[in-house]
């Protein structure tokens, strides 16, 4: 008996065979499309930042600092 589930943009199916269990994990088309859109936005941000003279390490440093403020010991 095959069973299917969707979790976070992935379709998970498992089936019991005579040799054991068969597990398949595949991304959904919606997930693939959303992933392409997100990476296009990242490329747009990177291109705009480079045009303004901001480097990738500066962007990552800023992101890390903001995440530390948000989730750090004194955050929230």
N, CA, C and O atoms as a Maestro MAE file, in Angstrom:
{
 s_m_m2io_version
 :::
 2.0.0
}

f_m_ct {
 s_m_title
 :::
 protein
 m_atom[304] {
  # First column is atom index #
  i_m_mmod_type
  r_m_x_coord
  r_m_y_coord
  r_m_z_coord
  i_m_residue_number
  s_m_chain_name
  s_m_pdb_residue_name
  s_m_pdb_atom_name
  i_m_atomic_number
  :::
  1 25 0.843 -1.173 0.000 1 A "UNK " " N  " 7
  2 3 0.000 0.000 0.000 1 A "UNK " " CA " 6
  3 2 0.891 1.240 0.000 1 A "UNK " " C  " 6
  4 15 1.707 1.433 0.901 1 A "UNK " " O  " 8
  5 25 0.725 2.066 -1.011 2 A "UNK " " N  " 7
  6 3 1.545 3.262 -1.128 2 A "UNK " " CA " 6
  7 2 0.910 4.400 -0.340 2 A "UNK " " C  " 6
  8 15 -0.307 4.582 -0.352 2 A "UNK " " O  " 8
  9 25 1.746 5.150 0.334 3 A "UNK " " N  " 7
  10 3 1.278 6.305 1.088 3 A "UNK " " CA " 6
  11 2 2.018 7.531 0.597 3 A "UNK " " C  " 6
  12 15 3.191 7.455 0.231 3 A "UNK " " O  " 8
  13 25 1.322 8.675 0.590 4 A "UNK " " N  " 7
  14 3 1.923 9.917 0.127 4 A "UNK " " CA " 6
  15 2 1.650 11.019 1.135 4 A "UNK " " C  " 6
  16 15 0.632 11.021 1.828 4 A "UNK " " O  " 8
  17 25 2.588 11.956 1.195 5 A "UNK " " N  " 7
  18 3 2.427 13.121 2.052 5 A "UNK " " CA " 6
  19 2 3.175 14.284 1.413 5 A "UNK " " C  " 6
  20 15 4.118 14.086 0.647 5 A "UNK " " O  " 8
  21 25 2.745 15.493 1.736 6 A "UNK " " N  " 7
  22 3 3.442 16.695 1.287 6 A "UNK " " CA " 6
  23 2 3.937 17.428 2.518 6 A "UNK " " C  " 6
  24 15 3.208 17.614 3.492 6 A "UNK " " O  " 8
  25 25 5.194 17.839 2.449 7 A "UNK " " N  " 7
  26 3 5.789 18.530 3.581 7 A "UNK " " CA " 6
  27 2 6.771 19.566 3.060 7 A "UNK " " C  " 6
  28 15 7.766 19.215 2.424 7 A "UNK " " O  " 8
  29 25 6.503 20.827 3.321 8 A "UNK " " N  " 7
  30 3 7.408 21.935 3.001 8 A "UNK " " CA " 6
  31 2 7.850 21.925 1.541 8 A "UNK " " C  " 6
  32 15 9.029 22.125 1.248 8 A "UNK " " O  " 8
  33 25 6.919 21.697 0.633 9 A "UNK " " N  " 7
  34 3 7.245 21.740 -0.783 9 A "UNK " " CA " 6
  35 2 7.814 20.460 -1.348 9 A "UNK " " C  " 6
  36 15 8.254 20.435 -2.498 9 A "UNK " " O  " 8
  37 25 7.816 19.410 -0.576 10 A "UNK " " N  " 7
  38 3 8.317 18.120 -1.053 10 A "UNK " " CA " 6
  39 2 7.210 17.088 -0.955 10 A "UNK " " C  " 6
  40 15 6.435 17.077 0.002 10 A "UNK " " O  " 8
  41 25 7.146 16.230 -1.946 11 A "UNK " " N  " 7
  42 3 6.197 15.127 -1.925 11 A "UNK " " CA " 6
  43 2 6.946 13.872 -1.504 11 A "UNK " " C  " 6
  44 15 7.923 13.467 -2.135 11 A "UNK " " O  " 8
  45 25 6.471 13.275 -0.438 12 A "UNK " " N  " 7
  46 3 7.124 12.099 0.130 12 A "UNK " " CA " 6
  47 2 6.182 10.915 -0.057 12 A "UNK " " C  " 6
  48 15 5.014 10.971 0.328 12 A "UNK " " O  " 8
  49 25 6.694 9.859 -0.643 13 A "UNK " " N  " 7
  50 3 5.873 8.658 -0.796 13 A "UNK " " CA " 6
  51 2 6.681 7.451 -0.339 13 A "UNK " " C  " 6
  52 15 7.891 7.370 -0.553 13 A "UNK " " O  " 8
  53 25 5.996 6.537 0.283 14 A "UNK " " N  " 7
  54 3 6.661 5.315 0.713 14 A "UNK " " CA " 6
  55 2 5.728 4.143 0.446 14 A "UNK " " C  " 6
  56 15 4.504 4.251 0.524 14 A "UNK " " O  " 8
  57 25 6.349 3.042 0.133 15 A "UNK " " N  " 7
  58 3 5.607 1.842 -0.235 15 A "UNK " " CA " 6
  59 2 6.321 0.632 0.356 15 A "UNK " " C  " 6
  60 15 7.550 0.556 0.354 15 A "UNK " " O  " 8
  61 25 5.548 -0.290 0.851 16 A "UNK " " N  " 7
  62 3 6.139 -1.510 1.399 16 A "UNK " " CA " 6
  63 2 6.201 -2.553 0.295 16 A "UNK " " C  " 6
  64 15 5.189 -2.883 -0.322 16 A "UNK " " O  " 8
  65 25 7.385 -3.060 0.058 17 A "UNK " " N  " 7
  66 3 7.574 -4.102 -0.948 17 A "UNK " " CA " 6
  67 2 7.994 -5.382 -0.246 17 A "UNK " " C  " 6
  68 15 8.142 -5.417 0.976 17 A "UNK " " O  " 8
  69 25 8.184 -6.429 -1.031 18 A "UNK " " N  " 7
  70 3 8.604 -7.696 -0.425 18 A "UNK " " CA " 6
  71 2 10.043 -7.626 0.081 18 A "UNK " " C  " 6
  72 15 10.447 -8.445 0.906 18 A "UNK " " O  " 8
  73 25 10.823 -6.649 -0.407 19 A "UNK " " N  " 7
  74 3 12.214 -6.496 0.039 19 A "UNK " " CA " 6
  75 2 12.368 -5.448 1.138 19 A "UNK " " C  " 6
  76 15 13.469 -5.264 1.657 19 A "UNK " " O  " 8
  77 25 11.305 -4.771 1.495 20 A "UNK " " N  " 7
  78 3 11.379 -3.739 2.526 20 A "UNK " " CA " 6
  79 2 10.550 -2.529 2.122 20 A "UNK " " C  " 6
  80 15 9.546 -2.656 1.422 20 A "UNK " " O  " 8
  81 25 10.977 -1.366 2.566 21 A "UNK " " N  " 7
  82 3 10.260 -0.135 2.265 21 A "UNK " " CA " 6
  83 2 10.980 0.640 1.167 21 A "UNK " " C  " 6
  84 15 12.209 0.666 1.116 21 A "UNK " " O  " 8
  85 25 10.202 1.268 0.292 22 A "UNK " " N  " 7
  86 3 10.727 2.116 -0.767 22 A "UNK " " CA " 6
  87 2 10.302 3.547 -0.458 22 A "UNK " " C  " 6
  88 15 9.108 3.834 -0.372 22 A "UNK " " O  " 8
  89 25 11.261 4.436 -0.293 23 A "UNK " " N  " 7
  90 3 11.004 5.830 0.046 23 A "UNK " " CA " 6
  91 2 11.421 6.709 -1.118 23 A "UNK " " C  " 6
  92 15 12.533 6.579 -1.630 23 A "UNK " " O  " 8
  93 25 10.530 7.610 -1.541 24 A "UNK " " N  " 7
  94 3 10.833 8.558 -2.606 24 A "UNK " " CA " 6
  95 2 10.515 9.959 -2.119 24 A "UNK " " C  " 6
  96 15 9.457 10.202 -1.540 24 A "UNK " " O  " 8
  97 25 11.449 10.889 -2.361 25 A "UNK " " N  " 7
  98 3 11.263 12.286 -1.990 25 A "UNK " " CA " 6
  99 2 11.502 13.124 -3.235 25 A "UNK " " C  " 6
  100 15 12.579 13.068 -3.829 25 A "UNK " " O  " 8
  101 25 10.487 13.910 -3.636 26 A "UNK " " N  " 7
  102 3 10.587 14.759 -4.816 26 A "UNK " " CA " 6
  103 2 10.030 16.131 -4.485 26 A "UNK " " C  " 6
  104 15 9.057 16.259 -3.741 26 A "UNK " " O  " 8
  105 25 10.660 17.158 -5.049 27 A "UNK " " N  " 7
  106 3 10.126 18.501 -4.834 27 A "UNK " " CA " 6
  107 2 8.933 18.722 -5.755 27 A "UNK " " C  " 6
  108 15 8.873 18.177 -6.857 27 A "UNK " " O  " 8
  109 25 7.988 19.528 -5.290 28 A "UNK " " N  " 7
  110 3 6.797 19.811 -6.085 28 A "UNK " " CA " 6
  111 2 7.114 20.907 -7.097 28 A "UNK " " C  " 6
  112 15 8.046 21.683 -6.886 28 A "UNK " " O  " 8
  113 25 6.363 20.987 -8.185 29 A "UNK " " N  " 7
  114 3 6.594 22.055 -9.168 29 A "UNK " " CA " 6
  115 2 6.434 23.452 -8.568 29 A "UNK " " C  " 6
  116 15 7.149 24.376 -8.956 29 A "UNK " " O  " 8
  117 25 5.508 23.611 -7.633 30 A "UNK " " N  " 7
  118 3 5.319 24.905 -6.981 30 A "UNK " " CA " 6
  119 2 6.562 25.294 -6.187 30 A "UNK " " C  " 6
  120 15 6.966 26.457 -6.175 30 A "UNK " " O  " 8
  121 25 7.160 24.310 -5.526 31 A "UNK " " N  " 7
  122 3 8.371 24.561 -4.746 31 A "UNK " " CA " 6
  123 2 9.522 24.965 -5.663 31 A "UNK " " C  " 6
  124 15 10.279 25.881 -5.343 31 A "UNK " " O  " 8
  125 25 9.656 24.291 -6.793 32 A "UNK " " N  " 7
  126 3 10.718 24.629 -7.740 32 A "UNK " " CA " 6
  127 2 10.549 26.043 -8.281 32 A "UNK " " C  " 6
  128 15 11.524 26.782 -8.415 32 A "UNK " " O  " 8
  129 25 9.311 26.419 -8.592 33 A "UNK " " N  " 7
  130 3 9.047 27.766 -9.107 33 A "UNK " " CA " 6
  131 2 9.344 28.826 -8.050 33 A "UNK " " C  " 6
  132 15 9.956 29.851 -8.350 33 A "UNK " " O  " 8
  133 25 8.910 28.581 -6.814 34 A "UNK " " N  " 7
  134 3 9.172 29.532 -5.732 34 A "UNK " " CA " 6
  135 2 10.669 29.653 -5.469 34 A "UNK " " C  " 6
  136 15 11.164 30.744 -5.189 34 A "UNK " " O  " 8
  137 25 11.379 28.556 -5.556 35 A "UNK " " N  " 7
  138 3 12.832 28.576 -5.349 35 A "UNK " " CA " 6
  139 2 13.522 29.422 -6.417 35 A "UNK " " C  " 6
  140 15 14.432 30.191 -6.109 35 A "UNK " " O  " 8
  141 25 13.093 29.284 -7.663 36 A "UNK " " N  " 7
  142 3 13.665 30.092 -8.734 36 A "UNK " " CA " 6
  143 2 13.388 31.572 -8.512 36 A "UNK " " C  " 6
  144 15 14.255 32.408 -8.771 36 A "UNK " " O  " 8
  145 25 12.192 31.908 -8.036 37 A "UNK " " N  " 7
  146 3 11.856 33.305 -7.772 37 A "UNK " " CA " 6
  147 2 12.717 33.877 -6.654 37 A "UNK " " C  " 6
  148 15 13.182 35.014 -6.746 37 A "UNK " " O  " 8
  149 25 12.933 33.098 -5.599 38 A "UNK " " N  " 7
  150 3 13.754 33.567 -4.479 38 A "UNK " " CA " 6
  151 2 15.191 33.797 -4.925 38 A "UNK " " C  " 6
  152 15 15.788 34.816 -4.577 38 A "UNK " " O  " 8
  153 25 15.758 32.864 -5.693 39 A "UNK " " N  " 7
  154 3 17.124 33.042 -6.158 39 A "UNK " " CA " 6
  155 2 17.238 34.213 -7.122 39 A "UNK " " C  " 6
  156 15 18.273 34.878 -7.161 39 A "UNK " " O  " 8
  157 25 16.188 34.480 -7.904 40 A "UNK " " N  " 7
  158 3 16.194 35.654 -8.782 40 A "UNK " " CA " 6
  159 2 16.220 36.933 -7.950 40 A "UNK " " C  " 6
  160 15 16.899 37.895 -8.309 40 A "UNK " " O  " 8
  161 25 15.477 36.945 -6.828 41 A "UNK " " N  " 7
  162 3 15.508 38.111 -5.939 41 A "UNK " " CA " 6
  163 2 16.884 38.290 -5.306 41 A "UNK " " C  " 6
  164 15 17.363 39.418 -5.185 41 A "UNK " " O  " 8
  165 25 17.530 37.186 -4.897 42 A "UNK " " N  " 7
  166 3 18.876 37.277 -4.338 42 A "UNK " " CA " 6
  167 2 19.861 37.826 -5.359 42 A "UNK " " C  " 6
  168 15 20.716 38.645 -5.023 42 A "UNK " " O  " 8
  169 25 19.742 37.375 -6.612 43 A "UNK " " N  " 7
  170 3 20.621 37.887 -7.661 43 A "UNK " " CA " 6
  171 2 20.393 39.375 -7.889 43 A "UNK " " C  " 6
  172 15 21.340 40.130 -8.109 43 A "UNK " " O  " 8
  173 25 19.131 39.791 -7.835 44 A "UNK " " N  " 7
  174 3 18.805 41.205 -8.005 44 A "UNK " " CA " 6
  175 2 19.407 42.027 -6.861 44 A "UNK " " C  " 6
  176 15 19.956 43.103 -7.098 44 A "UNK " " O  " 8
  177 25 19.310 41.534 -5.635 45 A "UNK " " N  " 7
  178 3 19.891 42.216 -4.483 45 A "UNK " " CA " 6
  179 2 21.406 42.304 -4.617 45 A "UNK " " C  " 6
  180 15 21.994 43.359 -4.379 45 A "UNK " " O  " 8
  181 25 22.032 41.203 -4.996 46 A "UNK " " N  " 7
  182 3 23.483 41.177 -5.138 46 A "UNK " " CA " 6
  183 2 23.953 42.144 -6.221 46 A "UNK " " C  " 6
  184 15 24.953 42.840 -6.045 46 A "UNK " " O  " 8
  185 25 23.235 42.187 -7.338 47 A "UNK " " N  " 7
  186 3 23.591 43.087 -8.429 47 A "UNK " " CA " 6
  187 2 23.450 44.542 -8.002 47 A "UNK " " C  " 6
  188 15 24.323 45.361 -8.288 47 A "UNK " " O  " 8
  189 25 22.349 44.868 -7.316 48 A "UNK " " N  " 7
  190 3 22.144 46.241 -6.845 48 A "UNK " " CA " 6
  191 2 23.193 46.619 -5.805 48 A "UNK " " C  " 6
  192 15 23.673 47.753 -5.790 48 A "UNK " " O  " 8
  193 25 23.549 45.680 -4.941 49 A "UNK " " N  " 7
  194 3 24.559 45.960 -3.914 49 A "UNK " " CA " 6
  195 2 25.921 46.197 -4.550 49 A "UNK " " C  " 6
  196 15 26.638 47.114 -4.147 49 A "UNK " " O  " 8
  197 25 26.286 45.394 -5.527 50 A "UNK " " N  " 7
  198 3 27.573 45.589 -6.202 50 A "UNK " " CA " 6
  199 2 27.619 46.923 -6.925 50 A "UNK " " C  " 6
  200 15 28.656 47.586 -6.944 50 A "UNK " " O  " 8
  201 25 26.493 47.323 -7.526 51 A "UNK " " N  " 7
  202 3 26.445 48.614 -8.213 51 A "UNK " " CA " 6
  203 2 26.627 49.763 -7.230 51 A "UNK " " C  " 6
  204 15 27.123 50.828 -7.597 51 A "UNK " " O  " 8
  205 25 26.227 49.546 -5.982 52 A "UNK " " N  " 7
  206 3 26.374 50.574 -4.944 52 A "UNK " " CA " 6
  207 2 27.701 50.474 -4.207 52 A "UNK " " C  " 6
  208 15 27.993 51.299 -3.341 52 A "UNK " " O  " 8
  209 25 28.505 49.474 -4.540 53 A "UNK " " N  " 7
  210 3 29.810 49.336 -3.903 53 A "UNK " " CA " 6
  211 2 29.819 48.478 -2.651 53 A "UNK " " C  " 6
  212 15 30.809 48.472 -1.920 53 A "UNK " " O  " 8
  213 25 28.742 47.756 -2.388 54 A "UNK " " N  " 7
  214 3 28.661 46.888 -1.211 54 A "UNK " " CA " 6
  215 2 29.106 45.488 -1.628 54 A "UNK " " C  " 6
  216 15 28.694 44.985 -2.674 54 A "UNK " " O  " 8
  217 25 29.943 44.863 -0.809 55 A "UNK " " N  " 7
  218 3 30.450 43.535 -1.136 55 A "UNK " " CA " 6
  219 2 29.581 42.452 -0.498 55 A "UNK " " C  " 6
  220 15 28.802 42.725 0.416 55 A "UNK " " O  " 8
  221 25 29.724 41.236 -0.985 56 A "UNK " " N  " 7
  222 3 28.956 40.104 -0.451 56 A "UNK " " CA " 6
  223 2 29.266 39.865 1.032 56 A "UNK " " C  " 6
  224 15 28.330 39.631 1.796 56 A "UNK " " O  " 8
  225 25 30.538 39.913 1.483 57 A "UNK " " N  " 7
  226 3 30.789 39.741 2.924 57 A "UNK " " CA " 6
  227 2 30.104 40.805 3.783 57 A "UNK " " C  " 6
  228 15 29.687 40.521 4.905 57 A "UNK " " O  " 8
  229 25 29.988 42.025 3.262 58 A "UNK " " N  " 7
  230 3 29.279 43.064 4.022 58 A "UNK " " CA " 6
  231 2 27.795 42.737 4.147 58 A "UNK " " C  " 6
  232 15 27.192 42.953 5.199 58 A "UNK " " O  " 8
  233 25 27.212 42.217 3.077 59 A "UNK " " N  " 7
  234 3 25.796 41.819 3.128 59 A "UNK " " CA " 6
  235 2 25.605 40.694 4.136 59 A "UNK " " C  " 6
  236 15 24.680 40.736 4.947 59 A "UNK " " O  " 8
  237 25 26.483 39.681 4.087 60 A "UNK " " N  " 7
  238 3 26.377 38.564 5.027 60 A "UNK " " CA " 6
  239 2 26.607 39.012 6.466 60 A "UNK " " C  " 6
  240 15 25.937 38.533 7.382 60 A "UNK " " O  " 8
  241 25 27.546 39.924 6.667 61 A "UNK " " N  " 7
  242 3 27.789 40.452 8.009 61 A "UNK " " CA " 6
  243 2 26.582 41.192 8.545 61 A "UNK " " C  " 6
  244 15 26.221 41.032 9.710 61 A "UNK " " O  " 8
  245 25 25.961 41.994 7.714 62 A "UNK " " N  " 7
  246 3 24.765 42.725 8.128 62 A "UNK " " CA " 6
  247 2 23.635 41.753 8.473 62 A "UNK " " C  " 6
  248 15 22.945 41.924 9.478 62 A "UNK " " O  " 8
  249 25 23.452 40.728 7.630 63 A "UNK " " N  " 7
  250 3 22.409 39.745 7.884 63 A "UNK " " CA " 6
  251 2 22.661 39.016 9.208 63 A "UNK " " C  " 6
  252 15 21.740 38.827 10.002 63 A "UNK " " O  " 8
  253 25 23.918 38.609 9.442 64 A "UNK " " N  " 7
  254 3 24.245 37.886 10.678 64 A "UNK " " CA " 6
  255 2 24.005 38.768 11.899 64 A "UNK " " C  " 6
  256 15 23.494 38.299 12.916 64 A "UNK " " O  " 8
  257 25 24.370 40.037 11.799 65 A "UNK " " N  " 7
  258 3 24.169 40.960 12.920 65 A "UNK " " CA " 6
  259 2 22.681 41.133 13.219 65 A "UNK " " C  " 6
  260 15 22.274 41.140 14.381 65 A "UNK " " O  " 8
  261 25 21.872 41.271 12.172 66 A "UNK " " N  " 7
  262 3 20.429 41.422 12.373 66 A "UNK " " CA " 6
  263 2 19.809 40.154 12.967 66 A "UNK " " C  " 6
  264 15 18.935 40.234 13.830 66 A "UNK " " O  " 8
  265 25 20.257 38.998 12.508 67 A "UNK " " N  " 7
  266 3 19.738 37.748 13.062 67 A "UNK " " CA " 6
  267 2 20.151 37.590 14.526 67 A "UNK " " C  " 6
  268 15 19.367 37.098 15.338 67 A "UNK " " O  " 8
  269 25 21.357 37.996 14.866 68 A "UNK " " N  " 7
  270 3 21.800 37.919 16.257 68 A "UNK " " CA " 6
  271 2 20.937 38.816 17.127 68 A "UNK " " C  " 6
  272 15 20.548 38.426 18.229 68 A "UNK " " O  " 8
  273 25 20.632 40.019 16.640 69 A "UNK " " N  " 7
  274 3 19.767 40.923 17.400 69 A "UNK " " CA " 6
  275 2 18.378 40.325 17.574 69 A "UNK " " C  " 6
  276 15 17.762 40.453 18.632 69 A "UNK " " O  " 8
  277 25 17.898 39.679 16.535 70 A "UNK " " N  " 7
  278 3 16.550 39.140 16.567 70 A "UNK " " CA " 6
  279 2 16.420 37.910 17.455 70 A "UNK " " C  " 6
  280 15 15.445 37.775 18.195 70 A "UNK " " O  " 8
  281 25 17.399 37.016 17.383 71 A "UNK " " N  " 7
  282 3 17.286 35.744 18.098 71 A "UNK " " CA " 6
  283 2 18.338 35.561 19.184 71 A "UNK " " C  " 6
  284 15 18.415 34.497 19.799 71 A "UNK " " O  " 8
  285 25 19.137 36.577 19.421 72 A "UNK " " N  " 7
  286 3 20.196 36.476 20.415 72 A "UNK " " CA " 6
  287 2 19.655 36.467 21.833 72 A "UNK " " C  " 6
  288 15 18.441 36.471 22.039 72 A "UNK " " O  " 8
  289 25 20.549 36.456 22.811 73 A "UNK " " N  " 7
  290 3 20.127 36.359 24.214 73 A "UNK " " CA " 6
  291 2 19.259 37.527 24.672 73 A "UNK " " C  " 6
  292 15 18.395 37.359 25.533 73 A "UNK " " O  " 8
  293 25 19.486 38.708 24.100 74 A "UNK " " N  " 7
  294 3 18.684 39.859 24.514 74 A "UNK " " CA " 6
  295 2 17.611 40.201 23.487 74 A "UNK " " C  " 6
  296 15 16.975 41.250 23.585 74 A "UNK " " O  " 8
  297 25 17.404 39.338 22.514 75 A "UNK " " N  " 7
  298 3 16.448 39.604 21.435 75 A "UNK " " CA " 6
  299 2 15.006 39.567 21.894 75 A "UNK " " C  " 6
  300 15 14.715 39.245 23.046 75 A "UNK " " O  " 8
  301 25 14.129 39.891 21.007 76 A "UNK " " N  " 7
  302 3 12.677 39.891 21.216 76 A "UNK " " CA " 6
  303 2 12.302 40.947 22.144 76 A "UNK " " C  " 6
  304 15 11.120 41.110 22.449 76 A "UNK " " O  " 8
  :::
 }
 m_bond[303] {
  # First column is bond index #
  i_m_from
  i_m_to
  i_m_order
  :::
  1 1 2 1
  2 2 3 1
  3 3 4 2
  4 3 5 1
  5 5 6 1
  6 6 7 1
  7 7 8 2
  8 7 9 1
  9 9 10 1
  10 10 11 1
  11 11 12 2
  12 11 13 1
  13 13 14 1
  14 14 15 1
  15 15 16 2
  16 15 17 1
  17 17 18 1
  18 18 19 1
  19 19 20 2
  20 19 21 1
  21 21 22 1
  22 22 23 1
  23 23 24 2
  24 23 25 1
  25 25 26 1
  26 26 27 1
  27 27 28 2
  28 27 29 1
  29 29 30 1
  30 30 31 1
  31 31 32 2
  32 31 33 1
  33 33 34 1
  34 34 35 1
  35 35 36 2
  36 35 37 1
  37 37 38 1
  38 38 39 1
  39 39 40 2
  40 39 41 1
  41 41 42 1
  42 42 43 1
  43 43 44 2
  44 43 45 1
  45 45 46 1
  46 46 47 1
  47 47 48 2
  48 47 49 1
  49 49 50 1
  50 50 51 1
  51 51 52 2
  52 51 53 1
  53 53 54 1
  54 54 55 1
  55 55 56 2
  56 55 57 1
  57 57 58 1
  58 58 59 1
  59 59 60 2
  60 59 61 1
  61 61 62 1
  62 62 63 1
  63 63 64 2
  64 63 65 1
  65 65 66 1
  66 66 67 1
  67 67 68 2
  68 67 69 1
  69 69 70 1
  70 70 71 1
  71 71 72 2
  72 71 73 1
  73 73 74 1
  74 74 75 1
  75 75 76 2
  76 75 77 1
  77 77 78 1
  78 78 79 1
  79 79 80 2
  80 79 81 1
  81 81 82 1
  82 82 83 1
  83 83 84 2
  84 83 85 1
  85 85 86 1
  86 86 87 1
  87 87 88 2
  88 87 89 1
  89 89 90 1
  90 90 91 1
  91 91 92 2
  92 91 93 1
  93 93 94 1
  94 94 95 1
  95 95 96 2
  96 95 97 1
  97 97 98 1
  98 98 99 1
  99 99 100 2
  100 99 101 1
  101 101 102 1
  102 102 103 1
  103 103 104 2
  104 103 105 1
  105 105 106 1
  106 106 107 1
  107 107 108 2
  108 107 109 1
  109 109 110 1
  110 110 111 1
  111 111 112 2
  112 111 113 1
  113 113 114 1
  114 114 115 1
  115 115 116 2
  116 115 117 1
  117 117 118 1
  118 118 119 1
  119 119 120 2
  120 119 121 1
  121 121 122 1
  122 122 123 1
  123 123 124 2
  124 123 125 1
  125 125 126 1
  126 126 127 1
  127 127 128 2
  128 127 129 1
  129 129 130 1
  130 130 131 1
  131 131 132 2
  132 131 133 1
  133 133 134 1
  134 134 135 1
  135 135 136 2
  136 135 137 1
  137 137 138 1
  138 138 139 1
  139 139 140 2
  140 139 141 1
  141 141 142 1
  142 142 143 1
  143 143 144 2
  144 143 145 1
  145 145 146 1
  146 146 147 1
  147 147 148 2
  148 147 149 1
  149 149 150 1
  150 150 151 1
  151 151 152 2
  152 151 153 1
  153 153 154 1
  154 154 155 1
  155 155 156 2
  156 155 157 1
  157 157 158 1
  158 158 159 1
  159 159 160 2
  160 159 161 1
  161 161 162 1
  162 162 163 1
  163 163 164 2
  164 163 165 1
  165 165 166 1
  166 166 167 1
  167 167 168 2
  168 167 169 1
  169 169 170 1
  170 170 171 1
  171 171 172 2
  172 171 173 1
  173 173 174 1
  174 174 175 1
  175 175 176 2
  176 175 177 1
  177 177 178 1
  178 178 179 1
  179 179 180 2
  180 179 181 1
  181 181 182 1
  182 182 183 1
  183 183 184 2
  184 183 185 1
  185 185 186 1
  186 186 187 1
  187 187 188 2
  188 187 189 1
  189 189 190 1
  190 190 191 1
  191 191 192 2
  192 191 193 1
  193 193 194 1
  194 194 195 1
  195 195 196 2
  196 195 197 1
  197 197 198 1
  198 198 199 1
  199 199 200 2
  200 199 201 1
  201 201 202 1
  202 202 203 1
  203 203 204 2
  204 203 205 1
  205 205 206 1
  206 206 207 1
  207 207 208 2
  208 207 209 1
  209 209 210 1
  210 210 211 1
  211 211 212 2
  212 211 213 1
  213 213 214 1
  214 214 215 1
  215 215 216 2
  216 215 217 1
  217 217 218 1
  218 218 219 1
  219 219 220 2
  220 219 221 1
  221 221 222 1
  222 222 223 1
  223 223 224 2
  224 223 225 1
  225 225 226 1
  226 226 227 1
  227 227 228 2
  228 227 229 1
  229 229 230 1
  230 230 231 1
  231 231 232 2
  232 231 233 1
  233 233 234 1
  234 234 235 1
  235 235 236 2
  236 235 237 1
  237 237 238 1
  238 238 239 1
  239 239 240 2
  240 239 241 1
  241 241 242 1
  242 242 243 1
  243 243 244 2
  244 243 245 1
  245 245 246 1
  246 246 247 1
  247 247 248 2
  248 247 249 1
  249 249 250 1
  250 250 251 1
  251 251 252 2
  252 251 253 1
  253 253 254 1
  254 254 255 1
  255 255 256 2
  256 255 257 1
  257 257 258 1
  258 258 259 1
  259 259 260 2
  260 259 261 1
  261 261 262 1
  262 262 263 1
  263 263 264 2
  264 263 265 1
  265 265 266 1
  266 266 267 1
  267 267 268 2
  268 267 269 1
  269 269 270 1
  270 270 271 1
  271 271 272 2
  272 271 273 1
  273 273 274 1
  274 274 275 1
  275 275 276 2
  276 275 277 1
  277 277 278 1
  278 278 279 1
  279 279 280 2
  280 279 281 1
  281 281 282 1
  282 282 283 1
  283 283 284 2
  284 283 285 1
  285 285 286 1
  286 286 287 1
  287 287 288 2
  288 287 289 1
  289 289 290 1
  290 290 291 1
  291 291 292 2
  292 291 293 1
  293 293 294 1
  294 294 295 1
  295 295 296 2
  296 295 297 1
  297 297 298 1
  298 298 299 1
  299 299 300 2
  300 299 301 1
  301 301 302 1
  302 302 303 1
  303 303 304 2
  :::
 }
}
